[in-house]
Amino acid sequence: MKNEEEEKRIEENNEEHEMKKIRYFSLVMKNEFHKLVLKHVFINVYPEESNE
């Protein structure tokens, strides 16, 4: 019985860890996406300034 409870706890911890990883990853991706968009906008809207 003790073993089953232990396994269940470990499984729950792993799931929680996966969720945190996924959340972190999506945050990082969103951040990168924003940087790309900003860069794109900056290059297209202010081309003379980006050439310096």
mmCIF entry with sequence, helices, sheets and N, C-alpha, C, O atoms, coordinates in Angstrom:
data_MODEL
# 
_entry.id   MODEL 
# 
_entity.id                         1 
_entity.type                       polymer 
_entity.pdbx_number_of_molecules   1 
# 
_entity_poly.entity_id                      1 
_entity_poly.type                           'polypeptide(L)' 
_entity_poly.nstd_linkage                   no 
_entity_poly.nstd_monomer                   no 
_entity_poly.pdbx_seq_one_letter_code       MKNEEEEKRIEENNEEHEMKKIRYFSLVMKNEFHKLVLKHVFINVYPEESNE 
_entity_poly.pdbx_seq_one_letter_code_can   MKNEEEEKRIEENNEEHEMKKIRYFSLVMKNEFHKLVLKHVFINVYPEESNE 
_entity_poly.pdbx_strand_id                 A 
# 
loop_
_entity_poly_seq.entity_id 
_entity_poly_seq.num 
_entity_poly_seq.mon_id 
_entity_poly_seq.hetero 
1 1  MET n 
1 2  LYS n 
1 3  ASN n 
1 4  GLU n 
1 5  GLU n 
1 6  GLU n 
1 7  GLU n 
1 8  LYS n 
1 9  ARG n 
1 10 ILE n 
1 11 GLU n 
1 12 GLU n 
1 13 ASN n 
1 14 ASN n 
1 15 GLU n 
1 16 GLU n 
1 17 HIS n 
1 18 GLU n 
1 19 MET n 
1 20 LYS n 
1 21 LYS n 
1 22 ILE n 
1 23 ARG n 
1 24 TYR n 
1 25 PHE n 
1 26 SER n 
1 27 LEU n 
1 28 VAL n 
1 29 MET n 
1 30 LYS n 
1 31 ASN n 
1 32 GLU n 
1 33 PHE n 
1 34 HIS n 
1 35 LYS n 
1 36 LEU n 
1 37 VAL n 
1 38 LEU n 
1 39 LYS n 
1 40 HIS n 
1 41 VAL n 
1 42 PHE n 
1 43 ILE n 
1 44 ASN n 
1 45 VAL n 
1 46 TYR n 
1 47 PRO n 
1 48 GLU n 
1 49 GLU n 
1 50 SER n 
1 51 ASN n 
1 52 GLU n 
# 
_struct_asym.id          A 
_struct_asym.entity_id   1 
# 
loop_
_struct_conf.conf_type_id 
_struct_conf.id 
_struct_conf.pdbx_PDB_helix_id 
_struct_conf.beg_label_comp_id 
_struct_conf.beg_label_asym_id 
_struct_conf.beg_label_seq_id 
_struct_conf.pdbx_beg_PDB_ins_code 
_struct_conf.end_label_comp_id 
_struct_conf.end_label_asym_id 
_struct_conf.end_label_seq_id 
_struct_conf.pdbx_end_PDB_ins_code 
_struct_conf.beg_auth_comp_id 
_struct_conf.beg_auth_asym_id 
_struct_conf.beg_auth_seq_id 
_struct_conf.end_auth_comp_id 
_struct_conf.end_auth_asym_id 
_struct_conf.end_auth_seq_id 
_struct_conf.pdbx_PDB_helix_class 
_struct_conf.details 
_struct_conf.pdbx_PDB_helix_length 
HELX_P HELX_P1 AA1 LYS A 2  ? VAL A 45 ? LYS A 2  VAL A 45 1 ? 44 
HELX_P HELX_P2 AA2 PRO A 47 ? SER A 50 ? PRO A 47 SER A 50 1 ? 4  
# 
_struct_conf_type.id          HELX_P 
_struct_conf_type.criteria    ? 
_struct_conf_type.reference   ? 
# 
loop_
_atom_site.group_PDB 
_atom_site.id 
_atom_site.type_symbol 
_atom_site.label_atom_id 
_atom_site.label_alt_id 
_atom_site.label_comp_id 
_atom_site.label_asym_id 
_atom_site.label_entity_id 
_atom_site.label_seq_id 
_atom_site.pdbx_PDB_ins_code 
_atom_site.Cartn_x 
_atom_site.Cartn_y 
_atom_site.Cartn_z 
_atom_site.occupancy 
_atom_site.B_iso_or_equiv 
_atom_site.pdbx_formal_charge 
_atom_site.auth_seq_id 
_atom_site.auth_comp_id 
_atom_site.auth_asym_id 
_atom_site.auth_atom_id 
_atom_site.pdbx_PDB_model_num 
ATOM 1   N N  . MET A 1 1  ? 0.842  -1.199 0.000   1.00 0.00 ? 1  MET A N  1 
ATOM 2   C CA . MET A 1 1  ? 0.000  0.000  0.000   1.00 0.00 ? 1  MET A CA 1 
ATOM 3   C C  . MET A 1 1  ? 0.881  1.254  0.000   1.00 0.00 ? 1  MET A C  1 
ATOM 4   O O  . MET A 1 1  ? 0.651  2.195  -0.761  1.00 0.00 ? 1  MET A O  1 
ATOM 5   N N  . LYS A 1 2  ? 1.872  1.243  0.854   1.00 0.00 ? 2  LYS A N  1 
ATOM 6   C CA . LYS A 1 2  ? 2.758  2.403  0.961   1.00 0.00 ? 2  LYS A CA 1 
ATOM 7   C C  . LYS A 1 2  ? 3.408  2.716  -0.394  1.00 0.00 ? 2  LYS A C  1 
ATOM 8   O O  . LYS A 1 2  ? 3.532  3.878  -0.783  1.00 0.00 ? 2  LYS A O  1 
ATOM 9   N N  . ASN A 1 3  ? 3.811  1.681  -1.088  1.00 0.00 ? 3  ASN A N  1 
ATOM 10  C CA . ASN A 1 3  ? 4.447  1.857  -2.386  1.00 0.00 ? 3  ASN A CA 1 
ATOM 11  C C  . ASN A 1 3  ? 3.544  2.560  -3.391  1.00 0.00 ? 3  ASN A C  1 
ATOM 12  O O  . ASN A 1 3  ? 3.990  3.441  -4.126  1.00 0.00 ? 3  ASN A O  1 
ATOM 13  N N  . GLU A 1 4  ? 2.294  2.174  -3.419  1.00 0.00 ? 4  GLU A N  1 
ATOM 14  C CA . GLU A 1 4  ? 1.345  2.787  -4.352  1.00 0.00 ? 4  GLU A CA 1 
ATOM 15  C C  . GLU A 1 4  ? 1.197  4.276  -4.082  1.00 0.00 ? 4  GLU A C  1 
ATOM 16  O O  . GLU A 1 4  ? 1.185  5.092  -5.003  1.00 0.00 ? 4  GLU A O  1 
ATOM 17  N N  . GLU A 1 5  ? 1.084  4.610  -2.813  1.00 0.00 ? 5  GLU A N  1 
ATOM 18  C CA . GLU A 1 5  ? 0.952  6.025  -2.445  1.00 0.00 ? 5  GLU A CA 1 
ATOM 19  C C  . GLU A 1 5  ? 2.194  6.805  -2.876  1.00 0.00 ? 5  GLU A C  1 
ATOM 20  O O  . GLU A 1 5  ? 2.105  7.914  -3.403  1.00 0.00 ? 5  GLU A O  1 
ATOM 21  N N  . GLU A 1 6  ? 3.321  6.207  -2.643  1.00 0.00 ? 6  GLU A N  1 
ATOM 22  C CA . GLU A 1 6  ? 4.596  6.837  -3.011  1.00 0.00 ? 6  GLU A CA 1 
ATOM 23  C C  . GLU A 1 6  ? 4.647  7.068  -4.523  1.00 0.00 ? 6  GLU A C  1 
ATOM 24  O O  . GLU A 1 6  ? 5.017  8.149  -4.981  1.00 0.00 ? 6  GLU A O  1 
ATOM 25  N N  . GLU A 1 7  ? 4.277  6.054  -5.283  1.00 0.00 ? 7  GLU A N  1 
ATOM 26  C CA . GLU A 1 7  ? 4.287  6.178  -6.743  1.00 0.00 ? 7  GLU A CA 1 
ATOM 27  C C  . GLU A 1 7  ? 3.344  7.272  -7.208  1.00 0.00 ? 7  GLU A C  1 
ATOM 28  O O  . GLU A 1 7  ? 3.665  8.049  -8.107  1.00 0.00 ? 7  GLU A O  1 
ATOM 29  N N  . LYS A 1 8  ? 2.193  7.320  -6.591  1.00 0.00 ? 8  LYS A N  1 
ATOM 30  C CA . LYS A 1 8  ? 1.201  8.330  -6.963  1.00 0.00 ? 8  LYS A CA 1 
ATOM 31  C C  . LYS A 1 8  ? 1.755  9.731  -6.705  1.00 0.00 ? 8  LYS A C  1 
ATOM 32  O O  . LYS A 1 8  ? 1.596  10.637 -7.523  1.00 0.00 ? 8  LYS A O  1 
ATOM 33  N N  . ARG A 1 9  ? 2.400  9.889  -5.564  1.00 0.00 ? 9  ARG A N  1 
ATOM 34  C CA . ARG A 1 9  ? 2.976  11.180 -5.196  1.00 0.00 ? 9  ARG A CA 1 
ATOM 35  C C  . ARG A 1 9  ? 4.059  11.594 -6.199  1.00 0.00 ? 9  ARG A C  1 
ATOM 36  O O  . ARG A 1 9  ? 4.122  12.747 -6.627  1.00 0.00 ? 9  ARG A O  1 
ATOM 37  N N  . ILE A 1 10 ? 4.891  10.646 -6.555  1.00 0.00 ? 10 ILE A N  1 
ATOM 38  C CA . ILE A 1 10 ? 5.967  10.917 -7.509  1.00 0.00 ? 10 ILE A CA 1 
ATOM 39  C C  . ILE A 1 10 ? 5.370  11.315 -8.861  1.00 0.00 ? 10 ILE A C  1 
ATOM 40  O O  . ILE A 1 10 ? 5.841  12.249 -9.510  1.00 0.00 ? 10 ILE A O  1 
ATOM 41  N N  . GLU A 1 11 ? 4.342  10.600 -9.266  1.00 0.00 ? 11 GLU A N  1 
ATOM 42  C CA . GLU A 1 11 ? 3.676  10.891 -10.527 1.00 0.00 ? 11 GLU A CA 1 
ATOM 43  C C  . GLU A 1 11 ? 3.107  12.311 -10.519 1.00 0.00 ? 11 GLU A C  1 
ATOM 44  O O  . GLU A 1 11 ? 3.260  13.051 -11.491 1.00 0.00 ? 11 GLU A O  1 
ATOM 45  N N  . GLU A 1 12 ? 2.460  12.680 -9.436  1.00 0.00 ? 12 GLU A N  1 
ATOM 46  C CA . GLU A 1 12 ? 1.884  14.021 -9.323  1.00 0.00 ? 12 GLU A CA 1 
ATOM 47  C C  . GLU A 1 12 ? 2.976  15.080 -9.379  1.00 0.00 ? 12 GLU A C  1 
ATOM 48  O O  . GLU A 1 12 ? 2.812  16.120 -10.017 1.00 0.00 ? 12 GLU A O  1 
ATOM 49  N N  . ASN A 1 13 ? 4.080  14.812 -8.714  1.00 0.00 ? 13 ASN A N  1 
ATOM 50  C CA . ASN A 1 13 ? 5.203  15.752 -8.746  1.00 0.00 ? 13 ASN A CA 1 
ATOM 51  C C  . ASN A 1 13 ? 5.732  15.922 -10.162 1.00 0.00 ? 13 ASN A C  1 
ATOM 52  O O  . ASN A 1 13 ? 6.041  17.033 -10.591 1.00 0.00 ? 13 ASN A O  1 
ATOM 53  N N  . ASN A 1 14 ? 5.832  14.813 -10.880 1.00 0.00 ? 14 ASN A N  1 
ATOM 54  C CA . ASN A 1 14 ? 6.312  14.869 -12.257 1.00 0.00 ? 14 ASN A CA 1 
ATOM 55  C C  . ASN A 1 14 ? 5.377  15.686 -13.133 1.00 0.00 ? 14 ASN A C  1 
ATOM 56  O O  . ASN A 1 14 ? 5.821  16.492 -13.950 1.00 0.00 ? 14 ASN A O  1 
ATOM 57  N N  . GLU A 1 15 ? 4.077  15.471 -12.955 1.00 0.00 ? 15 GLU A N  1 
ATOM 58  C CA . GLU A 1 15 ? 3.099  16.223 -13.743 1.00 0.00 ? 15 GLU A CA 1 
ATOM 59  C C  . GLU A 1 15 ? 3.219  17.712 -13.454 1.00 0.00 ? 15 GLU A C  1 
ATOM 60  O O  . GLU A 1 15 ? 3.188  18.538 -14.367 1.00 0.00 ? 15 GLU A O  1 
ATOM 61  N N  . GLU A 1 16 ? 3.354  18.042 -12.189 1.00 0.00 ? 16 GLU A N  1 
ATOM 62  C CA . GLU A 1 16 ? 3.486  19.441 -11.796 1.00 0.00 ? 16 GLU A CA 1 
ATOM 63  C C  . GLU A 1 16 ? 4.741  20.038 -12.428 1.00 0.00 ? 16 GLU A C  1 
ATOM 64  O O  . GLU A 1 16 ? 4.724  21.161 -12.931 1.00 0.00 ? 16 GLU A O  1 
ATOM 65  N N  . HIS A 1 17 ? 5.807  19.282 -12.392 1.00 0.00 ? 17 HIS A N  1 
ATOM 66  C CA . HIS A 1 17 ? 7.070  19.725 -12.966 1.00 0.00 ? 17 HIS A CA 1 
ATOM 67  C C  . HIS A 1 17 ? 6.918  19.959 -14.469 1.00 0.00 ? 17 HIS A C  1 
ATOM 68  O O  . HIS A 1 17 ? 7.399  20.962 -14.996 1.00 0.00 ? 17 HIS A O  1 
ATOM 69  N N  . GLU A 1 18 ? 6.249  19.032 -15.156 1.00 0.00 ? 18 GLU A N  1 
ATOM 70  C CA . GLU A 1 18 ? 6.009  19.176 -16.592 1.00 0.00 ? 18 GLU A CA 1 
ATOM 71  C C  . GLU A 1 18 ? 5.224  20.450 -16.883 1.00 0.00 ? 18 GLU A C  1 
ATOM 72  O O  . GLU A 1 18 ? 5.544  21.190 -17.814 1.00 0.00 ? 18 GLU A O  1 
ATOM 73  N N  . MET A 1 19 ? 4.204  20.693 -16.084 1.00 0.00 ? 19 MET A N  1 
ATOM 74  C CA . MET A 1 19 ? 3.383  21.886 -16.280 1.00 0.00 ? 19 MET A CA 1 
ATOM 75  C C  . MET A 1 19 ? 4.230  23.150 -16.127 1.00 0.00 ? 19 MET A C  1 
ATOM 76  O O  . MET A 1 19 ? 4.099  24.094 -16.906 1.00 0.00 ? 19 MET A O  1 
ATOM 77  N N  . LYS A 1 20 ? 5.087  23.155 -15.126 1.00 0.00 ? 20 LYS A N  1 
ATOM 78  C CA . LYS A 1 20 ? 5.957  24.315 -14.911 1.00 0.00 ? 20 LYS A CA 1 
ATOM 79  C C  . LYS A 1 20 ? 6.892  24.509 -16.098 1.00 0.00 ? 20 LYS A C  1 
ATOM 80  O O  . LYS A 1 20 ? 7.107  25.632 -16.554 1.00 0.00 ? 20 LYS A O  1 
ATOM 81  N N  . LYS A 1 21 ? 7.447  23.400 -16.596 1.00 0.00 ? 21 LYS A N  1 
ATOM 82  C CA . LYS A 1 21 ? 8.346  23.482 -17.744 1.00 0.00 ? 21 LYS A CA 1 
ATOM 83  C C  . LYS A 1 21 ? 7.617  24.050 -18.953 1.00 0.00 ? 21 LYS A C  1 
ATOM 84  O O  . LYS A 1 21 ? 8.128  24.928 -19.648 1.00 0.00 ? 21 LYS A O  1 
ATOM 85  N N  . ILE A 1 22 ? 6.418  23.536 -19.192 1.00 0.00 ? 22 ILE A N  1 
ATOM 86  C CA . ILE A 1 22 ? 5.625  23.982 -20.337 1.00 0.00 ? 22 ILE A CA 1 
ATOM 87  C C  . ILE A 1 22 ? 5.289  25.461 -20.202 1.00 0.00 ? 22 ILE A C  1 
ATOM 88  O O  . ILE A 1 22 ? 5.389  26.218 -21.167 1.00 0.00 ? 22 ILE A O  1 
ATOM 89  N N  . ARG A 1 23 ? 4.897  25.862 -19.021 1.00 0.00 ? 23 ARG A N  1 
ATOM 90  C CA . ARG A 1 23 ? 4.550  27.267 -18.780 1.00 0.00 ? 23 ARG A CA 1 
ATOM 91  C C  . ARG A 1 23 ? 5.770  28.150 -19.023 1.00 0.00 ? 23 ARG A C  1 
ATOM 92  O O  . ARG A 1 23 ? 5.675  29.184 -19.685 1.00 0.00 ? 23 ARG A O  1 
ATOM 93  N N  . TYR A 1 24 ? 6.910  27.736 -18.487 1.00 0.00 ? 24 TYR A N  1 
ATOM 94  C CA . TYR A 1 24 ? 8.140  28.498 -18.655 1.00 0.00 ? 24 TYR A CA 1 
ATOM 95  C C  . TYR A 1 24 ? 8.513  28.589 -20.131 1.00 0.00 ? 24 TYR A C  1 
ATOM 96  O O  . TYR A 1 24 ? 8.874  29.653 -20.633 1.00 0.00 ? 24 TYR A O  1 
ATOM 97  N N  . PHE A 1 25 ? 8.419  27.446 -20.817 1.00 0.00 ? 25 PHE A N  1 
ATOM 98  C CA . PHE A 1 25 ? 8.763  27.390 -22.227 1.00 0.00 ? 25 PHE A CA 1 
ATOM 99  C C  . PHE A 1 25 ? 7.877  28.332 -23.039 1.00 0.00 ? 25 PHE A C  1 
ATOM 100 O O  . PHE A 1 25 ? 8.363  29.057 -23.907 1.00 0.00 ? 25 PHE A O  1 
ATOM 101 N N  . SER A 1 26 ? 6.583  28.319 -22.754 1.00 0.00 ? 26 SER A N  1 
ATOM 102 C CA . SER A 1 26 ? 5.674  29.188 -23.508 1.00 0.00 ? 26 SER A CA 1 
ATOM 103 C C  . SER A 1 26 ? 5.970  30.663 -23.221 1.00 0.00 ? 26 SER A C  1 
ATOM 104 O O  . SER A 1 26 ? 5.845  31.510 -24.106 1.00 0.00 ? 26 SER A O  1 
ATOM 105 N N  . LEU A 1 27 ? 6.359  30.961 -21.988 1.00 0.00 ? 27 LEU A N  1 
ATOM 106 C CA . LEU A 1 27 ? 6.733  32.342 -21.658 1.00 0.00 ? 27 LEU A CA 1 
ATOM 107 C C  . LEU A 1 27 ? 7.954  32.771 -22.459 1.00 0.00 ? 27 LEU A C  1 
ATOM 108 O O  . LEU A 1 27 ? 7.994  33.869 -23.015 1.00 0.00 ? 27 LEU A O  1 
ATOM 109 N N  . VAL A 1 28 ? 8.937  31.898 -22.510 1.00 0.00 ? 28 VAL A N  1 
ATOM 110 C CA . VAL A 1 28 ? 10.164 32.194 -23.247 1.00 0.00 ? 28 VAL A CA 1 
ATOM 111 C C  . VAL A 1 28 ? 9.849  32.394 -24.728 1.00 0.00 ? 28 VAL A C  1 
ATOM 112 O O  . VAL A 1 28 ? 10.336 33.333 -25.356 1.00 0.00 ? 28 VAL A O  1 
ATOM 113 N N  . MET A 1 29 ? 9.027  31.497 -25.276 1.00 0.00 ? 29 MET A N  1 
ATOM 114 C CA . MET A 1 29 ? 8.669  31.600 -26.685 1.00 0.00 ? 29 MET A CA 1 
ATOM 115 C C  . MET A 1 29 ? 7.926  32.905 -26.972 1.00 0.00 ? 29 MET A C  1 
ATOM 116 O O  . MET A 1 29 ? 8.177  33.566 -27.980 1.00 0.00 ? 29 MET A O  1 
ATOM 117 N N  . LYS A 1 30 ? 7.021  33.261 -26.084 1.00 0.00 ? 30 LYS A N  1 
ATOM 118 C CA . LYS A 1 30 ? 6.256  34.497 -26.258 1.00 0.00 ? 30 LYS A CA 1 
ATOM 119 C C  . LYS A 1 30 ? 7.223  35.676 -26.269 1.00 0.00 ? 30 LYS A C  1 
ATOM 120 O O  . LYS A 1 30 ? 7.106  36.590 -27.086 1.00 0.00 ? 30 LYS A O  1 
ATOM 121 N N  . ASN A 1 31 ? 8.168  35.635 -25.353 1.00 0.00 ? 31 ASN A N  1 
ATOM 122 C CA . ASN A 1 31 ? 9.165  36.686 -25.246 1.00 0.00 ? 31 ASN A CA 1 
ATOM 123 C C  . ASN A 1 31 ? 9.976  36.799 -26.542 1.00 0.00 ? 31 ASN A C  1 
ATOM 124 O O  . ASN A 1 31 ? 10.176 37.897 -27.061 1.00 0.00 ? 31 ASN A O  1 
ATOM 125 N N  . GLU A 1 32 ? 10.437 35.663 -27.054 1.00 0.00 ? 32 GLU A N  1 
ATOM 126 C CA . GLU A 1 32 ? 11.209 35.645 -28.294 1.00 0.00 ? 32 GLU A CA 1 
ATOM 127 C C  . GLU A 1 32 ? 10.370 36.175 -29.451 1.00 0.00 ? 32 GLU A C  1 
ATOM 128 O O  . GLU A 1 32 ? 10.853 36.927 -30.297 1.00 0.00 ? 32 GLU A O  1 
ATOM 129 N N  . PHE A 1 33 ? 9.115  35.769 -29.469 1.00 0.00 ? 33 PHE A N  1 
ATOM 130 C CA . PHE A 1 33 ? 8.207  36.207 -30.526 1.00 0.00 ? 33 PHE A CA 1 
ATOM 131 C C  . PHE A 1 33 ? 8.066  37.730 -30.497 1.00 0.00 ? 33 PHE A C  1 
ATOM 132 O O  . PHE A 1 33 ? 8.115  38.383 -31.539 1.00 0.00 ? 33 PHE A O  1 
ATOM 133 N N  . HIS A 1 34 ? 7.894  38.288 -29.305 1.00 0.00 ? 34 HIS A N  1 
ATOM 134 C CA . HIS A 1 34 ? 7.768  39.735 -29.170 1.00 0.00 ? 34 HIS A CA 1 
ATOM 135 C C  . HIS A 1 34 ? 9.030  40.439 -29.660 1.00 0.00 ? 34 HIS A C  1 
ATOM 136 O O  . HIS A 1 34 ? 8.954  41.470 -30.328 1.00 0.00 ? 34 HIS A O  1 
ATOM 137 N N  . LYS A 1 35 ? 10.167 39.888 -29.331 1.00 0.00 ? 35 LYS A N  1 
ATOM 138 C CA . LYS A 1 35 ? 11.428 40.485 -29.785 1.00 0.00 ? 35 LYS A CA 1 
ATOM 139 C C  . LYS A 1 35 ? 11.488 40.504 -31.305 1.00 0.00 ? 35 LYS A C  1 
ATOM 140 O O  . LYS A 1 35 ? 11.872 41.504 -31.910 1.00 0.00 ? 35 LYS A O  1 
ATOM 141 N N  . LEU A 1 36 ? 11.103 39.381 -31.917 1.00 0.00 ? 36 LEU A N  1 
ATOM 142 C CA . LEU A 1 36 ? 11.122 39.298 -33.376 1.00 0.00 ? 36 LEU A CA 1 
ATOM 143 C C  . LEU A 1 36 ? 10.185 40.320 -33.996 1.00 0.00 ? 36 LEU A C  1 
ATOM 144 O O  . LEU A 1 36 ? 10.539 41.009 -34.952 1.00 0.00 ? 36 LEU A O  1 
ATOM 145 N N  . VAL A 1 37 ? 8.988  40.406 -33.440 1.00 0.00 ? 37 VAL A N  1 
ATOM 146 C CA . VAL A 1 37 ? 8.001  41.357 -33.960 1.00 0.00 ? 37 VAL A CA 1 
ATOM 147 C C  . VAL A 1 37 ? 8.528  42.781 -33.827 1.00 0.00 ? 37 VAL A C  1 
ATOM 148 O O  . VAL A 1 37 ? 8.442  43.575 -34.764 1.00 0.00 ? 37 VAL A O  1 
ATOM 149 N N  . LEU A 1 38 ? 9.068  43.093 -32.665 1.00 0.00 ? 38 LEU A N  1 
ATOM 150 C CA . LEU A 1 38 ? 9.600  44.439 -32.447 1.00 0.00 ? 38 LEU A CA 1 
ATOM 151 C C  . LEU A 1 38 ? 10.735 44.752 -33.417 1.00 0.00 ? 38 LEU A C  1 
ATOM 152 O O  . LEU A 1 38 ? 10.810 45.848 -33.974 1.00 0.00 ? 38 LEU A O  1 
ATOM 153 N N  . LYS A 1 39 ? 11.597 43.791 -33.606 1.00 0.00 ? 39 LYS A N  1 
ATOM 154 C CA . LYS A 1 39 ? 12.717 43.953 -34.517 1.00 0.00 ? 39 LYS A CA 1 
ATOM 155 C C  . LYS A 1 39 ? 12.204 44.200 -35.937 1.00 0.00 ? 39 LYS A C  1 
ATOM 156 O O  . LYS A 1 39 ? 12.668 45.105 -36.631 1.00 0.00 ? 39 LYS A O  1 
ATOM 157 N N  . HIS A 1 40 ? 11.252 43.389 -36.345 1.00 0.00 ? 40 HIS A N  1 
ATOM 158 C CA . HIS A 1 40 ? 10.644 43.486 -37.666 1.00 0.00 ? 40 HIS A CA 1 
ATOM 159 C C  . HIS A 1 40 ? 10.018 44.871 -37.864 1.00 0.00 ? 40 HIS A C  1 
ATOM 160 O O  . HIS A 1 40 ? 10.244 45.527 -38.881 1.00 0.00 ? 40 HIS A O  1 
ATOM 161 N N  . VAL A 1 41 ? 9.239  45.299 -36.884 1.00 0.00 ? 41 VAL A N  1 
ATOM 162 C CA . VAL A 1 41 ? 8.577  46.605 -36.946 1.00 0.00 ? 41 VAL A CA 1 
ATOM 163 C C  . VAL A 1 41 ? 9.627  47.707 -37.003 1.00 0.00 ? 41 VAL A C  1 
ATOM 164 O O  . VAL A 1 41 ? 9.523  48.638 -37.803 1.00 0.00 ? 41 VAL A O  1 
ATOM 165 N N  . PHE A 1 42 ? 10.626 47.594 -36.159 1.00 0.00 ? 42 PHE A N  1 
ATOM 166 C CA . PHE A 1 42 ? 11.662 48.616 -36.109 1.00 0.00 ? 42 PHE A CA 1 
ATOM 167 C C  . PHE A 1 42 ? 12.385 48.737 -37.452 1.00 0.00 ? 42 PHE A C  1 
ATOM 168 O O  . PHE A 1 42 ? 12.609 49.844 -37.942 1.00 0.00 ? 42 PHE A O  1 
ATOM 169 N N  . ILE A 1 43 ? 12.744 47.615 -38.036 1.00 0.00 ? 43 ILE A N  1 
ATOM 170 C CA . ILE A 1 43 ? 13.464 47.609 -39.313 1.00 0.00 ? 43 ILE A CA 1 
ATOM 171 C C  . ILE A 1 43 ? 12.586 48.173 -40.424 1.00 0.00 ? 43 ILE A C  1 
ATOM 172 O O  . ILE A 1 43 ? 13.070 48.912 -41.281 1.00 0.00 ? 43 ILE A O  1 
ATOM 173 N N  . ASN A 1 44 ? 11.314 47.834 -40.416 1.00 0.00 ? 44 ASN A N  1 
ATOM 174 C CA . ASN A 1 44 ? 10.427 48.301 -41.486 1.00 0.00 ? 44 ASN A CA 1 
ATOM 175 C C  . ASN A 1 44 ? 9.938  49.730 -41.310 1.00 0.00 ? 44 ASN A C  1 
ATOM 176 O O  . ASN A 1 44 ? 9.743  50.449 -42.290 1.00 0.00 ? 44 ASN A O  1 
ATOM 177 N N  . VAL A 1 45 ? 9.742  50.138 -40.075 1.00 0.00 ? 45 VAL A N  1 
ATOM 178 C CA . VAL A 1 45 ? 9.187  51.465 -39.829 1.00 0.00 ? 45 VAL A CA 1 
ATOM 179 C C  . VAL A 1 45 ? 10.291 52.519 -39.778 1.00 0.00 ? 45 VAL A C  1 
ATOM 180 O O  . VAL A 1 45 ? 10.102 53.648 -40.231 1.00 0.00 ? 45 VAL A O  1 
ATOM 181 N N  . TYR A 1 46 ? 11.433 52.145 -39.228 1.00 0.00 ? 46 TYR A N  1 
ATOM 182 C CA . TYR A 1 46 ? 12.536 53.108 -39.125 1.00 0.00 ? 46 TYR A CA 1 
ATOM 183 C C  . TYR A 1 46 ? 13.779 52.552 -39.810 1.00 0.00 ? 46 TYR A C  1 
ATOM 184 O O  . TYR A 1 46 ? 14.785 52.300 -39.147 1.00 0.00 ? 46 TYR A O  1 
ATOM 185 N N  . PRO A 1 47 ? 13.729 52.360 -41.109 1.00 0.00 ? 47 PRO A N  1 
ATOM 186 C CA . PRO A 1 47 ? 14.896 51.732 -41.767 1.00 0.00 ? 47 PRO A CA 1 
ATOM 187 C C  . PRO A 1 47 ? 16.171 52.570 -41.671 1.00 0.00 ? 47 PRO A C  1 
ATOM 188 O O  . PRO A 1 47 ? 17.264 52.021 -41.539 1.00 0.00 ? 47 PRO A O  1 
ATOM 189 N N  . GLU A 1 48 ? 16.036 53.890 -41.737 1.00 0.00 ? 48 GLU A N  1 
ATOM 190 C CA . GLU A 1 48 ? 17.235 54.730 -41.702 1.00 0.00 ? 48 GLU A CA 1 
ATOM 191 C C  . GLU A 1 48 ? 17.943 54.660 -40.358 1.00 0.00 ? 48 GLU A C  1 
ATOM 192 O O  . GLU A 1 48 ? 19.167 54.777 -40.294 1.00 0.00 ? 48 GLU A O  1 
ATOM 193 N N  . GLU A 1 49 ? 17.179 54.469 -39.274 1.00 0.00 ? 49 GLU A N  1 
ATOM 194 C CA . GLU A 1 49 ? 17.796 54.403 -37.943 1.00 0.00 ? 49 GLU A CA 1 
ATOM 195 C C  . GLU A 1 49 ? 18.501 53.076 -37.696 1.00 0.00 ? 49 GLU A C  1 
ATOM 196 O O  . GLU A 1 49 ? 19.499 53.028 -36.977 1.00 0.00 ? 49 GLU A O  1 
ATOM 197 N N  . SER A 1 50 ? 17.994 52.009 -38.280 1.00 0.00 ? 50 SER A N  1 
ATOM 198 C CA . SER A 1 50 ? 18.581 50.692 -38.017 1.00 0.00 ? 50 SER A CA 1 
ATOM 199 C C  . SER A 1 50 ? 19.862 50.467 -38.815 1.00 0.00 ? 50 SER A C  1 
ATOM 200 O O  . SER A 1 50 ? 20.586 49.504 -38.565 1.00 0.00 ? 50 SER A O  1 
ATOM 201 N N  . ASN A 1 51 ? 20.143 51.339 -39.765 1.00 0.00 ? 51 ASN A N  1 
ATOM 202 C CA . ASN A 1 51 ? 21.335 51.161 -40.589 1.00 0.00 ? 51 ASN A CA 1 
ATOM 203 C C  . ASN A 1 51 ? 22.599 51.706 -39.948 1.00 0.00 ? 51 ASN A C  1 
ATOM 204 O O  . ASN A 1 51 ? 23.700 51.429 -40.423 1.00 0.00 ? 51 ASN A O  1 
ATOM 205 N N  . GLU A 1 52 ? 22.462 52.455 -38.905 1.00 0.00 ? 52 GLU A N  1 
ATOM 206 C CA . GLU A 1 52 ? 23.645 53.050 -38.273 1.00 0.00 ? 52 GLU A CA 1 
ATOM 207 C C  . GLU A 1 52 ? 24.573 52.014 -37.688 1.00 0.00 ? 52 GLU A C  1 
ATOM 208 O O  . GLU A 1 52 ? 25.611 52.362 -37.124 1.00 0.00 ? 52 GLU A O  1 
# 
